[in-house]
Amino acid sequence: METNWAAEHIQVIRTLMERSAVYRRALAPIMTYNGAVGSAAAVLGCLLKIESPRAFILYWAAVGGVAVAGSFLLVRRQALRESEPFWSPPTPLKLCSPRINETRNRPAATTFAA
């Protein structure tokens, strides 16, 4: 076994572990918040005894809106605290696969057949 091969693999493993720690640190408050909102909404939904489909849909749509808005604010706060950009610009189409650029200008029926 070559020592360079082993060193490269160890470096890849370290990089992946560092990235997973960053993702975990960034997503933990968001997932905790969404879990708390969902659990509280479930308990409240049982207490309110929502029976009509329309009320059920509107209730959970409102809960989803609250969860999305709270997640948005948590991510924004994390970005401001770290002095990072909140919104990154989209990837230029030049970097995308030429196949993707071809299918963007076709009707859907021909896109799936291609």
C-alpha positions in Angstrom: 0.0 0.0 0.0 1.4 3.4 -0.9 1.7 6.1 1.7 0.4 8.8 -0.6 -2.8 6.8 -1.3 -3.4 6.4 2.4 -2.7 10.1 3.1 -5.0 11.2 0.4 -7.8 9.1 1.7 -7.3 10.3 5.3 -7.5 13.9 4.0 -10.8 13.1 2.2 -12.2 11.6 5.4 -11.1 14.6 7.4 -12.7 17.0 4.9 -16.0 15.1 4.9 -16.1 15.0 8.7 -15.5 18.7 8.9 -18.3 19.4 6.4 -20.7 17.2 8.3 -19.9 19.0 11.5 -20.6 22.4 9.8 -23.9 21.1 8.4 -24.9 19.6 11.8 -24.1 22.9 13.5 -26.1 24.9 11.0 -29.1 22.7 10.8 -29.5 21.6 14.4 -31.4 24.8 15.5 -33.6 24.8 12.4 -34.6 21.1 12.8 -35.2 21.7 16.5 -37.4 24.7 15.8 -39.4 22.8 13.1 -39.8 19.8 15.3 -41.1 22.0 18.1 -43.5 23.9 15.8 -44.8 20.6 14.3 -45.3 19.0 17.7 -47.0 22.0 19.2 -49.2 22.3 16.1 -50.2 18.6 16.4 -51.2 19.0 20.0 -53.1 22.2 19.3 -54.8 20.5 16.3 -56.0 17.7 18.5 -57.3 20.2 21.1 -59.1 22.3 18.4 -60.8 19.2 17.0 -60.5 20.3 13.4 -62.9 18.1 11.4 -63.5 19.7 8.0 -60.9 19.0 5.2 -60.7 22.7 4.3 -60.0 23.8 7.9 -57.4 20.9 8.2 -55.6 22.0 5.0 -55.6 25.7 6.0 -54.4 24.9 9.5 -51.4 22.9 8.3 -50.6 25.3 5.6 -50.5 28.1 8.2 -48.3 25.9 10.4 -46.0 25.2 7.4 -45.8 28.9 6.7 -44.8 29.6 10.3 -42.1 26.9 10.1 -40.7 28.2 6.9 -40.7 31.8 8.1 -38.9 30.7 11.3 -36.4 28.7 9.4 -35.7 31.6 7.1 -35.1 33.9 10.1 -32.8 31.4 11.8 -30.7 30.9 8.7 -30.5 34.7 8.2 -29.4 35.2 11.8 -26.7 32.6 11.4 -25.5 34.2 8.2 -25.4 37.7 9.8 -23.6 36.3 12.9 -20.9 34.6 10.7 -20.7 37.7 8.4 -21.4 35.4 5.4 -23.7 36.3 2.5 -27.3 35.2 3.1 -28.1 34.6 -0.5 -25.5 33.3 -3.0 -25.9 34.1 -6.7 -27.1 31.3 -9.0 -24.7 29.2 -10.9 -24.2 30.6 -14.4 -25.7 28.5 -17.2 -22.3 28.3 -18.8 -21.2 25.9 -16.1 -24.2 23.7 -16.5 -24.2 20.6 -18.6 -24.8 21.3 -22.3 -27.5 18.7 -22.1 -29.4 20.7 -19.5 -29.2 23.8 -21.7 -30.6 21.9 -24.7 -33.6 20.6 -22.7 -34.5 24.0 -21.3 -35.8 25.2 -24.7 -37.8 22.2 -25.6 -41.4 21.4 -24.9 -41.9 19.1 -22.0 -43.2 16.2 -24.2 -40.0 16.1 -26.2 -37.8 16.7 -23.1 -38.8 13.4 -21.5 -38.5 11.5 -24.7 -34.9 12.6 -25.4 
